[in-house]
Amino acid sequence: MSSPITTPDRRTVLGWAASGFALAAAGGSAAAAQTSELMGLEARALLKLIRTRQVSCVEVMQACLRQIDLSNGRFNAVVSMGEPEELLRAARARDAELASGTAAGPLCGLPHAVKDLASLKGFRFTAGGSPLFRDRIATRDNLPTERLRAAGVIFIGKTNAPEFGLGSHTYNRVFGPTHNAYDPSRSAGGSSGGAAVALALRMLPLADGSDYGGSLRNPAGWNNVCGFRTSFGRVPLDGPDAWLPSMGVAGPMARTVSDLAMLLSVQAGYDPRAPLSMESSGAGFAGSLQADLRGKRVGWLGDFGGAVTSEPEVLAVCRASLGRFAAIGCTIGEALPAFDIERAWQAFVTLRAWQSAAPLADIARDPAKRAQLNAQALFELDLASRLIPSDIQAASAVRAGWSAAFGRLFEQFDVLVAPTAQLFPFDIAQLWPTEIAGKQMRTYHEWMKGVCLVTLAGTPSLAVPAGFSRTGLPIGLQIIAPNHQEMTSLQFGAAYEAAEPLWRRRPPSLRAH
């Protein structure tokens, strides 16, 4: 189980950070080690130092800016940054509040960058690097960002994402690609790719993201951090249609399950502007995640009985990671939904097109603007244009059947597990994988099928590190719980992580830009 965090003195805790982050290996430097001490800490430990005034918000901001200066030029994770002097001025103001006892918020003083699919007042809001919104400045915070501001973070900028969040490869025509933290020649995943890389390279202590087709899970797995696709309504979202539920949700990312749960405690909870949000507080996620999991049942989905084409080494690494569940007393068995998986996939493709194309409809009506859309957006628009209402209703009925099949599995197992991706990170110059293990992919997103099928089930899914390929590339494991049972995923994730904390054992090497 996770050990409780105490409040050590500054020297001790900075020593932990320096020893826990292997900066000297494969290209690290003494300068990197010096700048990483604070940013190498877990977010909870860093917050304790800030609250007890053993470290100032200015020192944390300075460390953050140095870390970004060290790595961001090479990896391109954080975009649209604020001016350093303005950020330091905000940190000094937070220090003054702490000194006077007026500072508030559970994340007080932490530097934070918001995913560029979310609105952050005063910062560029390009919708994931769309040329159509290259120079747009947000005039308001969206609801999740508003909650982060109220929690006391200091916003430093945005994290990079693909255009309109489509596809699980973070590249766009405004900011360019984000490079994988473990191999800059490879994809970071997406759409929360910038967030995952910023976490892995210690540019940020926490990160937010969103997930429709694996956007919190795939980049987390490919960068050896954690991401959490939550149940619909757990984290309230505002938008033009408050009454029509989407398969897209917001959620947290962090290097540890405990830090991730702390951020979820800020993000979650009912808001009247999101009338379908859950009528519950997120406060419980900030507490202990310890639980006795002896005798609990873990169901291995793997490649869904061969229906989700996967690289053999991905399956081998993820299957080997199940030993951590066995080590904490769980039993492990094979799991497969009793449902036509191709039928479920086609329902996902239909619903995805319907929901993804709607926000792009006005743009697409203008030929000049349509010409600036990328291939992924055009795919969704073209498919949606051929749909009729009965197609959407039929796909929704299939989704209900698919989620019921998952429900029957949860009568046999407490959680289900599967890889966070079907292959290891691919070449960054590739737009998307066109084949896996010799099988051609039919669409730009079929290579994401394993995470999309979990999306279709409506279940929370926590991505945790699983292990590495023979060449050192990371992959993650989804820990899937029944709908609305986020705490179950978190408890299993915390115990799994404690058995072998991969983020600490094998961090990426920092390379100066």
C-alpha positions as CSV (number, residue, x, y, z in Angstrom):
1,M,0.0,0.0,0.0
2,S,1.1,3.6,-0.4
3,S,3.0,5.0,2.5
4,P,1.6,8.1,4.2
5,I,3.5,11.3,3.4
6,T,5.1,13.0,6.4
7,T,6.6,16.5,6.4
8,P,10.4,16.1,6.4
9,D,12.8,19.0,6.4
10,R,13.8,20.7,3.2
11,R,17.2,19.1,2.9
12,T,15.8,15.6,3.3
13,V,13.1,15.9,0.8
14,L,15.3,17.5,-1.8
15,G,17.7,14.7,-1.4
16,W,14.9,12.3,-2.2
17,A,14.1,14.1,-5.4
18,A,17.7,14.2,-6.6
19,S,18.3,10.5,-5.8
20,G,14.9,9.4,-7.2
21,F,15.4,11.0,-10.6
22,A,18.3,9.4,-12.5
23,L,19.4,12.5,-14.3
24,A,23.0,11.6,-14.8
25,A,22.2,8.6,-16.9
26,A,22.3,8.8,-20.7
27,G,22.7,12.5,-21.3
28,G,21.7,14.0,-17.9
29,S,23.9,16.7,-16.3
30,A,24.8,18.2,-13.0
31,A,22.9,21.3,-14.0
32,A,19.9,19.2,-14.7
33,A,20.2,17.6,-11.3
34,Q,20.3,21.0,-9.6
35,T,17.2,22.3,-11.4
36,S,15.2,19.2,-11.0
37,E,15.3,18.9,-7.2
38,L,12.0,20.6,-6.5
39,M,10.3,19.5,-9.7
40,G,11.3,15.9,-9.1
41,L,9.1,15.8,-6.0
42,E,5.7,14.2,-5.8
43,A,3.1,17.0,-5.9
44,R,1.8,16.1,-2.4
45,A,5.3,16.5,-0.9
46,L,6.0,19.7,-2.8
47,L,2.7,21.2,-1.5
48,K,3.7,20.3,2.1
49,L,6.9,22.2,1.7
50,I,5.0,25.2,0.3
51,R,2.4,25.1,3.1
52,T,5.0,24.8,5.8
53,R,7.0,27.6,4.1
54,Q,10.1,25.5,3.9
55,V,10.2,26.4,0.2
56,S,8.7,29.5,-1.4
57,C,6.4,29.7,-4.4
58,V,9.0,31.8,-6.1
59,E,11.6,29.0,-5.7
60,V,9.1,26.5,-7.1
61,M,8.3,28.7,-10.1
62,Q,12.0,29.3,-10.7
63,A,12.6,25.6,-10.7
64,C,9.7,25.0,-13.0
65,L,10.9,27.6,-15.5
66,R,14.4,26.2,-15.4
67,Q,13.1,22.7,-16.0
68,I,11.0,23.9,-19.0
69,D,14.0,25.8,-20.4
70,L,16.1,22.6,-20.1
71,S,13.8,20.2,-21.9
72,N,10.9,22.0,-23.7
73,G,12.9,23.1,-26.7
74,R,13.6,19.5,-27.5
75,F,10.3,17.9,-26.5
76,N,7.7,20.7,-27.2
77,A,5.3,19.8,-24.4
78,V,4.3,23.3,-23.0
79,V,3.1,26.0,-25.4
80,S,1.7,29.5,-25.2
81,M,3.7,30.2,-22.0
82,G,3.2,33.4,-20.0
83,E,6.0,35.9,-19.5
84,P,8.5,34.7,-16.9
85,E,8.4,37.9,-14.9
86,E,4.6,37.8,-14.8
87,L,4.7,34.2,-13.5
88,L,7.3,35.1,-10.9
89,R,5.1,38.1,-9.9
90,A,2.2,35.7,-9.4
91,A,4.4,33.5,-7.3
92,R,5.5,36.4,-5.1
93,A,1.8,37.3,-4.6
94,R,1.1,33.7,-3.5
95,D,4.0,33.9,-1.1
96,A,2.6,37.1,0.4
97,E,-0.8,35.4,0.9
98,L,0.9,32.5,2.6
99,A,2.8,34.8,4.9
100,S,-0.4,36.7,5.8
101,G,-2.5,33.5,6.3
102,T,-4.9,34.4,3.5
103,A,-3.8,31.9,0.9
104,A,-6.3,29.2,0.2
105,G,-6.7,26.2,-2.0
106,P,-5.4,22.6,-1.9
107,L,-3.0,23.2,-4.8
108,C,-1.8,26.6,-3.6
109,G,1.4,27.7,-5.4
110,L,1.8,24.8,-7.8
111,P,2.7,25.8,-11.4
112,H,0.2,24.4,-13.9
113,A,-0.4,24.3,-17.6
114,V,-3.9,23.6,-19.1
115,K,-4.4,21.3,-22.1
116,D,-4.9,23.5,-25.1
117,L,-8.4,22.0,-25.8
118,A,-9.5,24.0,-22.7
119,S,-10.2,27.7,-22.3
120,L,-7.8,29.6,-19.9
121,K,-8.5,33.3,-19.6
122,G,-5.8,35.5,-21.1
123,F,-3.9,32.7,-22.8
124,R,-3.9,31.5,-26.4
125,F,-6.7,29.0,-27.1
126,T,-5.9,27.3,-30.4
127,A,-8.1,24.2,-30.0
128,G,-5.0,22.0,-30.3
129,G,-3.0,24.0,-32.7
130,S,-5.7,24.6,-35.4
131,P,-4.5,27.3,-37.9
132,L,-8.1,28.6,-37.7
133,F,-7.6,29.7,-34.1
134,R,-3.9,30.4,-34.2
135,D,-4.2,33.9,-32.6
136,R,-7.4,33.4,-30.5
137,I,-7.1,34.6,-26.8
138,A,-9.5,33.0,-24.3
139,T,-11.7,35.5,-22.6
140,R,-12.9,33.1,-19.9
141,D,-12.0,30.0,-18.0
142,N,-13.9,26.8,-18.7
143,L,-15.4,25.0,-15.8
144,P,-12.5,22.6,-15.0
145,T,-10.0,25.4,-15.4
146,E,-12.0,27.6,-13.1
147,R,-11.8,24.9,-10.4
148,L,-8.0,24.7,-10.8
149,R,-7.7,28.5,-10.4
150,A,-9.9,28.4,-7.2
151,A,-7.6,25.6,-5.9
152,G,-4.6,28.0,-6.0
153,V,-2.5,26.9,-9.0
154,I,-0.4,29.4,-10.9
155,F,-1.1,29.1,-14.6
156,I,2.1,29.1,-16.7
157,G,0.7,28.2,-20.1
158,K,-0.9,25.4,-22.1
159,T,0.1,21.8,-22.9
160,N,0.3,20.8,-26.6
161,A,-2.5,18.7,-28.2
162,P,-3.5,17.5,-31.7
163,E,-5.9,19.7,-33.7
164,F,-9.3,19.5,-32.1
165,G,-8.1,16.6,-30.1
166,L,-8.6,14.1,-32.9
167,G,-6.2,11.2,-33.0
168,S,-3.8,9.9,-30.4
169,H,-0.7,11.6,-31.8
170,T,0.2,15.1,-30.6
171,Y,1.2,17.1,-33.6
172,N,-0.4,20.2,-35.2
173,R,0.3,23.0,-37.7
174,V,0.7,25.8,-35.1
175,F,3.1,24.4,-32.5
176,G,4.4,21.2,-34.2
177,P,4.8,17.8,-32.6
178,T,5.4,16.8,-29.0
179,H,8.2,14.3,-28.7
180,N,8.0,11.2,-26.5
181,A,9.8,11.6,-23.1
182,Y,11.7,8.4,-23.5
183,D,12.7,8.7,-27.2
184,P,12.2,12.1,-29.0
185,S,12.1,10.3,-32.4
186,R,8.7,8.7,-31.3
187,S,5.2,9.9,-30.7
188,A,4.1,11.2,-27.3
189,G,0.6,9.9,-27.9
190,G,-2.4,12.1,-27.5
191,S,-4.5,14.0,-27.3
192,S,-3.0,14.8,-23.8
193,G,0.5,14.3,-25.2
194,G,1.9,17.6,-24.0
195,A,0.6,17.0,-20.5
196,A,2.1,13.5,-20.3
197,V,5.5,14.6,-21.5
198,A,5.6,17.7,-19.2
199,L,4.9,15.4,-16.3
200,A,7.4,12.7,-17.3
201,L,10.2,15.3,-17.7
202,R,9.3,17.1,-14.5
203,M,8.2,20.4,-16.1
204,L,4.9,20.1,-14.2
205,P,4.0,18.4,-10.9
206,L,0.4,17.7,-12.1
207,A,-1.5,17.9,-15.4
208,D,-5.1,17.9,-16.6
209,G,-6.5,16.4,-19.7
210,S,-9.5,14.9,-21.5
211,D,-10.3,11.5,-22.9
212,Y,-12.6,10.4,-25.7
213,G,-10.5,7.7,-27.5
214,G,-7.8,7.1,-25.0
215,S,-6.5,10.7,-24.8
216,L,-5.6,10.4,-21.1
217,R,-4.6,6.7,-21.2
218,N,-2.5,6.3,-24.3
219,P,0.0,9.2,-23.6
220,A,0.2,8.3,-20.0
221,G,1.2,4.7,-20.9
222,W,3.7,5.9,-23.5
223,N,5.4,8.3,-21.1
224,N,5.4,6.2,-17.9
225,V,3.0,8.3,-15.9
226,C,-0.7,8.0,-14.8
227,G,-3.9,9.2,-16.5
228,F,-7.5,8.7,-15.5
229,R,-10.5,8.5,-17.8
230,T,-13.3,9.1,-15.4
231,S,-17.0,8.2,-15.6
232,F,-19.2,10.6,-17.4
233,G,-20.3,13.4,-15.0
234,R,-17.6,12.8,-12.4
235,V,-15.7,15.9,-13.6
236,P,-18.3,18.5,-14.8
237,L,-17.8,20.1,-18.2
238,D,-19.6,23.2,-19.5
239,G,-20.4,23.6,-23.1
240,P,-23.0,24.7,-25.6
241,D,-25.2,21.6,-24.9
242,A,-25.5,20.8,-21.2
243,W,-28.1,18.1,-21.7
244,L,-26.5,15.8,-24.3
245,P,-23.9,13.4,-22.8
246,S,-20.7,12.9,-24.7
247,M,-18.2,10.0,-24.6
248,G,-15.6,12.7,-23.9
249,V,-14.7,13.3,-20.3
250,A,-12.1,15.3,-18.4
251,G,-9.7,13.9,-15.8
252,P,-6.3,14.1,-14.1
253,M,-2.8,13.1,-14.9
254,A,0.2,12.7,-12.5
255,R,3.3,10.7,-11.9
256,T,1.7,8.8,-9.0
257,V,-1.7,7.5,-8.3
258,S,-1.9,9.4,-5.0
259,D,-1.1,12.7,-6.7
260,L,-3.6,11.9,-9.5
261,A,-6.4,11.3,-6.9
262,M,-5.5,14.6,-5.1
263,L,-6.1,16.5,-8.4
264,L,-9.3,14.5,-9.0
265,S,-10.6,15.7,-5.7
266,V,-10.3,19.3,-7.0
267,Q,-11.8,18.5,-10.5
268,A,-14.8,16.3,-9.3
269,G,-18.1,17.4,-7.8
270,Y,-21.4,18.7,-9.0
271,D,-21.9,22.0,-10.7
272,P,-25.3,23.4,-11.7
273,R,-23.9,24.6,-15.0
274,A,-23.4,20.9,-15.8
275,P,-26.7,19.4,-14.8
276,L,-25.7,15.9,-15.7
277,S,-22.7,16.0,-13.4
278,M,-22.7,13.7,-10.4
279,E,-24.3,14.9,-7.2
280,S,-21.3,14.1,-5.0
281,S,-18.2,15.8,-3.8
282,G,-14.7,15.0,-4.9
283,A,-13.3,15.4,-1.4
284,G,-13.1,11.6,-0.8
285,F,-10.4,11.2,-3.4
286,A,-8.0,13.4,-1.4
287,G,-7.9,10.8,1.4
288,S,-6.2,7.4,1.8
289,L,-6.3,4.9,-1.1
290,Q,-5.3,2.0,1.1
291,A,-7.5,-1.1,0.9
292,D,-7.2,-4.8,1.5
293,L,-7.3,-6.3,-1.9
294,R,-6.4,-9.9,-0.9
295,G,-8.7,-12.3,-2.8
296,K,-10.0,-9.6,-5.2
297,R,-10.4,-10.7,-8.8
298,V,-8.6,-9.2,-11.8
299,G,-9.8,-9.9,-15.3
300,W,-7.3,-9.8,-18.2
301,L,-8.9,-8.5,-21.4
302,G,-5.6,-8.4,-23.3
303,D,-6.4,-8.1,-27.0
304,F,-10.1,-9.0,-26.5
305,G,-9.7,-12.5,-27.7
306,G,-7.7,-11.4,-30.8
307,A,-10.2,-8.9,-31.9
308,V,-7.9,-5.9,-31.1
309,T,-4.8,-6.3,-33.1
310,S,-1.8,-5.7,-30.9
311,E,2.0,-6.1,-31.0
312,P,3.0,-9.3,-29.2
313,E,5.5,-7.5,-27.1
314,V,2.9,-5.1,-25.8
315,L,0.8,-8.0,-24.7
316,A,3.8,-9.8,-23.1
317,V,4.9,-6.7,-21.1
318,C,1.4,-5.9,-19.9
319,R,0.7,-9.6,-19.0
320,A,3.9,-9.7,-17.0
321,S,2.8,-6.6,-15.1
322,L,-0.1,-8.6,-13.7
323,G,2.4,-10.2,-11.3
324,R,2.1,-7.0,-9.2
325,F,-1.6,-7.8,-8.6
326,A,-0.6,-11.4,-7.6
327,A,1.9,-10.0,-5.2
328,I,-0.8,-8.1,-3.3
329,G,-3.0,-11.2,-3.1
330,C,-5.3,-10.8,-6.1
331,T,-6.4,-13.7,-8.3
332,I,-6.1,-13.2,-12.1
333,G,-8.2,-14.7,-14.8
334,E,-9.0,-14.4,-18.5
335,A,-11.9,-12.0,-19.4
336,L,-13.8,-11.4,-22.6
337,P,-17.1,-9.6,-23.1
338,A,-19.9,-11.8,-24.5
339,F,-20.6,-9.5,-27.4
340,D,-19.7,-9.0,-31.1
341,I,-16.7,-6.8,-30.8
342,E,-16.7,-5.7,-34.4
343,R,-20.3,-4.5,-34.0
344,A,-19.2,-2.6,-30.9
345,W,-16.3,-1.0,-32.8
346,Q,-18.6,0.2,-35.6
347,A,-21.0,1.7,-33.1
348,F,-18.1,3.6,-31.6
349,V,-17.0,4.9,-35.0
350,T,-20.5,6.1,-35.7
351,L,-21.0,7.8,-32.4
352,R,-17.6,9.4,-32.5
353,A,-18.3,10.9,-36.0
354,W,-21.7,12.2,-34.8
355,Q,-20.2,13.8,-31.7
356,S,-16.9,15.0,-33.2
357,A,-18.4,16.6,-36.3
358,A,-21.1,18.7,-34.6
359,P,-18.6,21.3,-33.2
360,L,-16.9,21.5,-36.7
361,A,-20.1,21.9,-38.7
362,D,-20.1,25.7,-38.9
363,I,-16.4,25.7,-39.9
364,A,-17.1,23.1,-42.6
365,R,-19.8,25.2,-44.2
366,D,-17.2,27.8,-45.2
367,P,-15.0,26.3,-48.0
368,A,-12.0,28.4,-47.1
369,K,-12.1,27.3,-43.5
370,R,-12.9,23.6,-44.4
371,A,-9.7,23.6,-46.5
372,Q,-7.7,24.3,-43.4
373,L,-9.0,21.2,-41.5
374,N,-6.8,18.2,-41.2
375,A,-7.5,14.7,-42.5
376,Q,-8.9,13.5,-39.1
377,A,-11.5,16.2,-38.9
378,L,-12.5,15.7,-42.5
379,F,-12.9,11.9,-41.9
380,E,-15.3,12.6,-39.0
381,L,-17.2,15.3,-41.0
382,D,-17.6,13.1,-44.1
383,L,-18.8,10.1,-42.1
384,A,-21.2,12.2,-40.1
385,S,-22.7,13.7,-43.3
386,R,-23.8,10.2,-44.3
387,L,-25.5,9.4,-41.0
388,I,-29.3,9.6,-40.4
389,P,-31.0,9.7,-37.0
390,S,-31.7,6.0,-37.0
391,D,-28.0,5.2,-37.5
392,I,-27.2,7.1,-34.3
393,Q,-30.0,5.5,-32.4
394,A,-28.9,2.0,-33.5
395,A,-25.3,2.7,-32.5
396,S,-26.5,4.0,-29.1
397,A,-28.4,0.7,-28.6
398,V,-25.3,-1.3,-29.5
399,R,-23.4,0.8,-26.9
400,A,-26.0,-0.1,-24.3
401,G,-25.5,-3.8,-25.1
402,W,-21.8,-3.5,-25.0
403,S,-21.8,-1.8,-21.6
404,A,-24.2,-4.5,-20.3
405,A,-21.7,-7.1,-21.4
406,F,-19.0,-5.3,-19.4
407,G,-21.5,-5.3,-16.5
408,R,-21.7,-9.1,-16.7
409,L,-17.9,-9.3,-16.6
410,F,-17.9,-7.3,-13.4
411,E,-20.1,-10.0,-11.8
412,Q,-17.0,-12.2,-12.2
413,F,-14.2,-9.7,-11.6
414,D,-13.6,-6.7,-9.4
415,V,-11.6,-4.9,-12.1
416,L,-10.6,-5.5,-15.7
417,V,-7.2,-4.8,-17.1
418,A,-5.9,-4.2,-20.7
419,P,-3.0,-2.4,-22.4
420,T,-3.2,1.4,-22.9
421,A,-2.2,1.0,-26.5
422,Q,-1.9,-1.7,-29.1
423,L,1.7,-0.9,-30.0
424,F,4.7,0.9,-28.6
425,P,5.3,4.6,-29.5
426,F,5.6,4.9,-33.3
427,D,7.8,7.2,-35.5
428,I,6.9,10.8,-34.8
429,A,6.9,11.6,-38.5
430,Q,4.1,9.1,-39.1
431,L,0.6,10.6,-39.0
432,W,-0.9,7.4,-37.5
433,P,-0.1,3.7,-37.7
434,T,-1.4,2.1,-40.8
435,E,-0.8,-1.4,-39.7
436,I,-0.1,-3.4,-36.5
437,A,1.5,-6.8,-36.5
438,G,1.0,-7.0,-40.3
439,K,-2.7,-6.1,-40.2
440,Q,-3.9,-3.0,-42.0
441,M,-5.8,-0.4,-40.0
442,R,-9.0,0.7,-41.8
443,T,-9.3,4.2,-40.2
444,Y,-7.0,6.8,-38.7
445,H,-8.1,5.6,-35.2
446,E,-8.5,1.8,-35.5
447,W,-5.0,1.5,-33.8
448,M,-6.7,3.0,-30.7
449,K,-9.5,0.3,-30.7
450,G,-8.5,-1.2,-27.4
451,V,-9.0,2.0,-25.5
452,C,-12.0,3.1,-27.6
453,L,-13.9,-0.1,-26.6
454,V,-13.4,0.8,-23.0
455,T,-14.7,4.3,-23.7
456,L,-17.8,2.8,-25.3
457,A,-18.5,0.8,-22.1
458,G,-18.7,4.0,-20.0
459,T,-16.4,2.7,-17.3
460,P,-13.6,4.6,-15.4
461,S,-10.2,3.5,-16.6
462,L,-6.9,4.3,-14.8
463,A,-3.7,4.2,-16.8
464,V,-0.6,3.1,-14.8
465,P,2.9,2.2,-16.0
466,A,3.2,-1.5,-17.1
467,G,6.8,-1.8,-18.3
468,F,9.1,-1.3,-21.2
469,S,9.9,-2.8,-24.5
470,R,13.3,-4.4,-25.2
471,T,14.4,-1.0,-26.7
472,G,13.2,0.9,-23.6
473,L,9.9,2.3,-24.8
474,P,7.1,2.5,-22.2
475,I,3.6,1.0,-22.2
476,G,0.8,1.3,-19.7
477,L,-2.0,-0.8,-18.2
478,Q,-5.7,0.2,-17.9
479,I,-7.3,-0.6,-14.6
480,I,-11.0,-0.6,-15.4
481,A,-13.8,-0.5,-12.8
482,P,-17.6,-0.4,-13.0
483,N,-19.3,2.8,-13.9
484,H,-19.0,5.5,-11.1
485,Q,-16.5,3.4,-9.2
486,E,-13.5,5.6,-9.6
487,M,-12.3,4.8,-6.0
488,T,-12.0,1.1,-7.0
489,S,-9.6,1.9,-9.9
490,L,-7.6,4.2,-7.6
491,Q,-7.3,1.7,-4.8
492,F,-6.1,-1.1,-7.2
493,G,-3.8,1.4,-8.9
494,A,-2.2,2.6,-5.6
495,A,-1.6,-1.0,-4.5
496,Y,-0.2,-2.0,-7.9
497,E,2.1,1.0,-7.9
498,A,3.4,0.3,-4.4
499,A,4.4,-3.2,-5.5
500,E,6.8,-1.6,-8.0
501,P,6.8,2.2,-8.7
502,L,8.1,2.2,-12.3
503,W,8.0,6.0,-12.6
504,R,10.6,6.2,-9.8
505,R,12.6,3.2,-10.8
506,R,13.0,4.1,-14.5
507,P,12.5,7.8,-15.1
508,P,13.4,9.3,-18.5
509,S,16.8,10.9,-19.0
510,L,16.8,14.7,-19.2
511,R,18.5,16.1,-22.3
512,A,19.3,19.8,-22.7
513,H,17.6,21.3,-25.8
